[in-house]
Amino acid sequence: MTSPASPSSDRSPLGEVARLFLRLGFTAFGGPAAHIALMEEEVVRKRSWVSHEELVDLIGAVNLIPGPNSTELAIHLGHRRAGWLGLLVAGACFITPSALMAGALAWAYVRFGFRPEVAQMLAGVQPVVLAVVTQALWTLGKVAVKDAAMLVIALGSFALGLVGMHELLILAIAGGAALVARRTRGSLAVKSCVPLLGAVLPAAPTTPAVFLVFLKIGSVLFGSGYVLLAFLNQDLVQRTHWLTERQLLDAVAVGQITPGPVFTAATFVGYLLQGAPGAVAATAGIFLPAFVLVAASGAILPRLRASPIARAILDGVNAGSLALMAAVLIPLGKAALAGPIYALEALVAAVLLIRFRVGAGWLLGGGAALGLLAAVVH
């Protein structure tokens, strides 16, 4: 596809793609919404790779497939600018800086994480992580739970999540319920092309098992990167006990404090489970579906977006995903809020995030400082 003319058209398109997304990979803090805003500034306003209308179409397209939305948008834009090599280069350049940082932090966590002052610092961060997830849930919920039917589906999914039903089955039920609620005419046969990978896992983690768990998650996870919490909690905390609730919260904190995709929390988790090979396996597993789905879906996405059936199912899946995220907050809250001081910290952080829109990075830094202060006092 021919790209629009750009001020830098005399340069190699592939080099442009690599430079832009490598820079964003090192500097794009703030989560998917912030990433998309930065890409709009760079590829529409500054470089004219696509028009505003084309960018909106691509954003709609990535919302119809599972996986990390901002990463998938980067992959689409790389393809628009530099073809199939651009698709690979954009995604790799956007993911790699964050994955390397998460891997380095995982090494430091394993090496120094059991020192008392580091444990106290992390304890100070964890209530803020809960507040960040709560704020994301509140913001996204106002969009996803758009009517009474979606509210009922969300509440039902929340209840099923609490009793431990498999998250993929919950999402399937939510999508089907939304389809019925919309009273869409016509028939639809739904067969998952992704087996329930990770439903049966070995007692101890292996590198292939780590890859398969994250491949499953990357293949089926709709919604915000924070929904990753629900899948990791089900597979790695509740079912296999490969992780503790505290380790899961620490992984989410790493996804917050590093730039680029929040999904690189998977790199951190993979390192905890199997060292460097586990980090590579987890990163490859969770991001591989994004490349495949973007490459495969370009021709059919316009038709899916026009389909009332696809839109109804997606509405239900999004509501179910947010409900799963809400259900996970209960066990994680028990792990993070070990005393009244931590509960107060979480409450204050939530108010600052939701009411005053203080940046999550500042609050995470403040939580770490409070934890270190507590270590000094004790």
matplotlib code that plots the C-alpha trace (Angstrom):
import matplotlib.pyplot as plt

x = [0.0, 1.4, 2.0, 1.0, 3.8, 5.8, 8.4, 11.0, 10.2, 13.8, 14.8, 14.5, 10.9, 12.2, 14.8, 12.2, 10.0, 12.9, 14.0, 10.5, 9.3, 12.6, 12.4, 8.8, 9.8, 12.3, 10.1, 6.3, 5.2, 1.5, -0.2, -2.0, -4.0, -0.8, 1.0, -1.8, -1.7, 2.0, 1.7, -1.0, 1.4, 4.2, 2.6, -0.3, 0.8, 4.5, 5.1, 1.8, 2.2, -1.6, -4.6, -6.6, -9.4, -7.1, -5.6, -9.1, -9.9, -6.7, -7.6, -11.0, -9.3, -7.0, -10.0, -11.5, -8.6, -7.1, -3.7, -2.0, -3.8, -1.0, 1.6, -0.8, -1.3, 2.5, 2.6, -0.1, 1.6, 4.9, 3.2, 1.5, 4.8, 7.3, 5.4, 5.9, 9.4, 8.0, 5.4, 8.1, 10.5, 7.9, 6.6, 10.1, 11.4, 8.4, 8.6, 12.3, 13.3, 10.6, 11.3, 15.0, 14.2, 11.7, 14.3, 17.0, 14.5, 13.6, 17.3, 17.7, 14.5, 15.8, 19.3, 18.3, 14.5, 14.8, 16.8, 14.6, 14.8, 13.8, 10.9, 9.7, 10.0, 7.9, 5.4, 5.0, 4.4, 1.8, -1.1, -0.5, -0.6, -4.0, -5.1, -3.8, -5.7, -8.9, -8.6, -8.2, -11.2, -13.3, -12.3, -12.7, -15.9, -17.7, -17.1, -17.6, -20.7, -22.8, -26.3, -28.2, -27.4, -23.7, -24.0, -25.7, -23.1, -20.3, -21.8, -22.3, -18.8, -17.5, -19.4, -18.1, -14.5, -14.9, -15.9, -12.9, -14.4, -11.9, -11.4, -11.8, -15.1, -16.2, -15.4, -17.2, -20.3, -20.1, -19.8, -22.7, -24.9, -24.2, -25.1, -28.4, -29.1, -28.7, -31.2, -29.1, -30.7, -28.8, -26.7, -23.1, -21.0, -18.2, -15.2, -12.1, -9.0, -6.9, -7.0, -7.2, -3.4, -2.3, -5.4, -3.2, 0.2, 3.1, 3.6, 6.9, 7.4, 9.4, 10.4, 8.0, 5.2, 5.9, 5.8, 2.4, 0.8, 1.8, 0.9, -2.6, -2.9, -1.7, -4.2, -7.3, -6.9, -9.2, -9.3, -6.7, -3.3, -4.5, -6.8, -3.5, -3.8, -6.8, -5.2, -1.9, -3.7, -5.8, -3.0, 0.1, -1.2, -4.5, -3.9, -0.2, 1.0, 4.1, 3.7, 2.5, 0.0, 2.9, 5.1, 2.2, 1.7, 5.4, 5.2, 2.4, 4.4, 7.3, 4.9, 3.9, 7.3, 8.8, 8.0, 6.3, 3.8, 2.4, 2.4, 6.2, 5.2, 5.3, 9.1, 9.4, 7.2, 9.0, 12.4, 11.0, 9.9, 12.7, 15.4, 16.6, 15.1, 11.8, 11.9, 12.4, 9.8, 7.2, 7.9, 7.8, 4.6, 2.6, 3.5, 3.7, -0.1, -0.2, 2.1, 0.2, -3.3, -2.3, -0.8, -3.8, -6.7, -6.1, -8.5, -11.3, -11.4, -13.5, -16.2, -16.0, -16.4, -19.6, -21.0, -23.6, -22.8, -19.1, -19.8, -22.2, -19.8, -16.9, -19.1, -19.7, -16.1, -15.0, -17.5, -16.4, -12.7, -13.2, -15.3, -12.4, -10.0, -12.3, -12.5, -8.7, -8.6, -10.0, -7.2, -4.5, -5.9, -5.6, -1.9, -1.1, -3.1, -1.3, -2.3, -4.2, -1.4, -1.3, -5.1, -4.9, -2.1, -4.2, -7.2, -5.2, -3.6, -7.0, -8.4, -5.3, -5.6, -9.3, -10.2, -7.0, -5.5, -2.0, 0.3, 0.7, 4.5, 4.6, 2.4, 4.5, 7.6, 5.9, 4.9, 8.5, 9.7, 7.2, 8.3, 12.0, 11.1, 9.3, 12.4, 14.6, 12.3, 12.2]
y = [0.0, 3.4, 5.7, 9.3, 11.7, 12.8, 15.5, 12.8, 10.8, 11.0, 8.7, 4.9, 4.1, 1.1, 3.3, 5.9, 3.1, 1.7, 5.1, 6.3, 3.1, 2.5, 6.1, 5.5, 2.2, 4.1, 7.1, 6.2, 6.1, 6.2, 3.1, 2.4, 5.7, 7.7, 5.5, 6.1, 9.8, 9.9, 7.9, 10.3, 13.2, 11.5, 9.7, 12.1, 15.6, 15.4, 12.8, 12.5, 8.7, 8.3, 10.7, 11.1, 9.1, 6.2, 6.3, 6.1, 3.1, 1.4, 2.1, 0.5, -2.4, -3.3, -3.1, -6.0, -8.4, -9.7, -8.5, -5.3, -2.5, 0.1, -2.5, -3.7, -0.1, 0.3, -2.9, -1.7, 1.7, 0.0, -2.0, 1.1, 2.9, 0.1, -3.1, -6.5, -5.7, -2.5, -4.6, -6.7, -3.8, -1.5, -4.1, -5.3, -1.8, -0.8, -3.9, -4.5, -1.5, -2.2, -5.9, -5.3, -3.0, -5.4, -8.2, -6.1, -5.2, -8.9, -9.8, -7.1, -8.3, -11.8, -10.7, -8.0, -8.5, -10.3, -7.5, -5.8, -2.3, -3.6, -5.6, -2.5, -0.4, -2.9, -3.1, 0.7, 0.4, -2.4, -0.3, 2.2, -0.6, -1.5, 2.1, 2.3, -0.8, 0.5, 3.8, 1.9, -0.2, 2.8, 4.6, 1.6, 0.4, 3.7, 2.9, -0.9, -1.1, 1.0, -0.3, -2.5, -5.6, -5.0, -4.4, -7.7, -9.5, -7.7, -8.7, -12.2, -12.5, -11.0, -13.7, -16.5, -15.2, -15.3, -19.0, -19.8, -20.6, -20.7, -17.2, -18.3, -19.9, -16.7, -14.6, -17.0, -16.8, -13.0, -12.7, -15.1, -13.4, -10.0, -11.5, -12.8, -9.4, -7.6, -9.9, -10.1, -12.1, -14.8, -17.8, -17.8, -20.9, -20.1, -22.4, -21.2, -21.5, -21.3, -24.4, -23.9, -23.7, -23.6, -25.3, -28.3, -27.2, -29.0, -28.7, -26.8, -24.2, -25.2, -22.9, -24.5, -24.3, -20.6, -20.0, -21.8, -19.9, -16.5, -17.6, -18.4, -15.1, -13.1, -15.0, -14.3, -11.3, -8.4, -5.0, -3.1, -4.5, -4.5, -7.5, -9.4, -9.4, -11.7, -14.2, -14.3, -14.7, -17.6, -19.5, -18.7, -17.9, -19.9, -23.0, -23.7, -21.6, -20.7, -17.1, -15.4, -12.5, -10.2, -11.3, -10.6, -7.1, -6.5, -7.6, -5.1, -2.4, -3.1, -2.8, 0.6, 2.1, 1.0, 2.7, 0.9, -1.9, -2.9, -6.4, -6.6, -7.4, -10.9, -10.6, -9.9, -12.9, -15.2, -14.3, -15.1, -18.5, -19.6, -17.0, -15.5, -18.3, -17.9, -14.1, -14.7, -17.4, -15.2, -12.2, -14.1, -16.0, -12.9, -10.7, -13.3, -13.4, -9.6, -9.9, -12.8, -11.3, -7.9, -9.6, -11.9, -9.6, -6.6, -7.8, -9.0, -6.3, -3.8, -6.5, -7.4, -3.8, -3.6, -6.8, -6.3, -9.9, -9.2, -5.9, -7.5, -10.3, -7.8, -5.7, -8.7, -9.9, -6.4, -6.3, -9.8, -8.8, -5.9, -8.0, -10.5, -7.7, -6.5, -10.0, -10.2, -7.1, -9.0, -11.5, -9.0, -6.5, -9.0, -9.4, -5.7, -4.1, -5.7, -3.0, 0.2, 2.4, 0.5, 0.7, 4.5, 4.8, 2.9, 5.1, 8.4, 7.1, 6.2, 9.7, 11.4, 9.3, 9.5, 13.0, 14.9, 12.9, 12.7, 10.6, 7.0, 7.3, 10.0, 8.0, 4.8, 6.8, 8.2, 4.7, 3.5, 6.4, 5.7, 2.1, 3.1, 5.6, 2.9, 0.7, 3.5, 4.2, 0.5]
z = [0.0, -0.9, 2.0, 2.0, 1.2, 4.2, 4.9, 5.4, 2.2, 1.1, 3.9, 4.1, 5.2, 7.2, 8.9, 9.8, 11.3, 13.3, 14.7, 15.6, 17.4, 19.1, 20.5, 21.6, 23.1, 25.4, 26.2, 25.9, 29.5, 30.6, 29.2, 25.9, 25.8, 26.1, 23.6, 21.0, 21.6, 21.0, 17.8, 16.6, 17.1, 15.4, 12.4, 11.6, 12.6, 12.2, 9.4, 7.6, 7.3, 7.6, 7.9, 11.1, 9.5, 8.7, 12.2, 13.7, 11.5, 12.7, 16.3, 15.7, 14.0, 17.0, 19.4, 17.4, 18.0, 21.2, 22.4, 23.4, 21.5, 21.4, 20.2, 17.5, 16.4, 16.1, 14.0, 11.7, 11.3, 10.5, 7.8, 6.4, 6.1, 5.1, 4.2, 5.8, 7.1, 8.6, 10.4, 12.1, 12.8, 14.3, 16.7, 17.7, 18.2, 20.3, 22.5, 23.0, 25.2, 27.7, 27.7, 28.3, 31.2, 32.7, 32.4, 34.2, 36.9, 37.3, 37.7, 40.4, 42.0, 42.3, 43.3, 45.9, 46.4, 49.7, 51.4, 54.0, 52.6, 49.1, 50.5, 52.3, 49.2, 47.2, 50.0, 49.7, 45.9, 46.0, 47.4, 44.6, 42.1, 43.4, 43.1, 39.5, 38.5, 40.3, 38.4, 35.0, 35.9, 36.7, 33.5, 31.2, 33.0, 32.1, 28.5, 28.4, 30.7, 28.5, 29.4, 31.8, 29.7, 29.9, 33.7, 34.2, 32.1, 34.0, 37.4, 36.3, 35.0, 38.3, 40.2, 38.0, 38.4, 42.2, 42.1, 40.0, 36.6, 33.8, 32.4, 28.7, 29.5, 31.3, 28.3, 25.9, 28.1, 28.3, 24.5, 23.9, 26.5, 24.8, 21.4, 22.8, 24.6, 21.3, 19.7, 16.6, 13.8, 12.1, 13.2, 14.4, 15.0, 17.4, 17.5, 19.2, 17.1, 20.3, 22.5, 26.3, 26.5, 30.0, 31.3, 32.3, 33.5, 35.1, 38.9, 38.3, 35.5, 32.4, 29.6, 27.1, 29.6, 30.3, 26.5, 26.1, 29.0, 27.6, 24.1, 25.3, 27.1, 24.1, 21.9, 23.9, 26.0, 25.1, 26.7, 28.7, 29.6, 33.2, 32.3, 32.2, 36.0, 35.8, 33.5, 35.4, 38.6, 37.4, 35.6, 37.7, 41.2, 41.7, 39.5, 39.6, 42.5, 40.4, 41.7, 44.9, 44.9, 46.0, 43.1, 40.7, 42.1, 41.7, 38.1, 37.4, 39.1, 36.7, 33.8, 35.1, 35.8, 32.4, 29.1, 26.3, 26.5, 29.9, 28.6, 29.3, 32.8, 31.2, 30.8, 34.5, 35.4, 32.9, 34.5, 38.0, 36.7, 34.5, 34.5, 31.2, 29.0, 30.8, 30.2, 26.4, 26.3, 28.1, 25.9, 22.7, 23.8, 24.7, 21.8, 18.9, 18.5, 18.0, 14.9, 13.5, 14.1, 12.6, 9.6, 9.1, 9.9, 7.6, 4.9, 7.2, 9.9, 7.9, 7.5, 11.2, 12.2, 10.1, 11.6, 14.4, 15.6, 15.9, 17.7, 20.1, 21.0, 21.5, 23.8, 26.0, 26.0, 27.0, 29.9, 31.0, 30.8, 33.1, 35.5, 35.7, 36.5, 39.3, 40.7, 40.9, 43.0, 46.0, 46.6, 45.5, 48.0, 50.8, 49.9, 49.4, 52.2, 55.1, 57.6, 58.0, 56.8, 53.5, 53.1, 53.7, 51.1, 48.5, 49.2, 48.9, 45.7, 44.2, 45.0, 43.5, 40.4, 39.8, 41.2, 40.6, 37.7, 39.3, 37.1, 38.1, 37.8, 40.4, 42.8, 42.3, 43.1, 46.2, 47.3, 46.9, 48.9, 51.7, 51.8, 52.1, 54.8, 56.7, 56.4, 57.8, 60.7, 61.6]

ax = plt.figure().add_subplot(projection="3d")
ax.plot(x, y, z, "-o")
ax.set_aspect("equal")
plt.show()
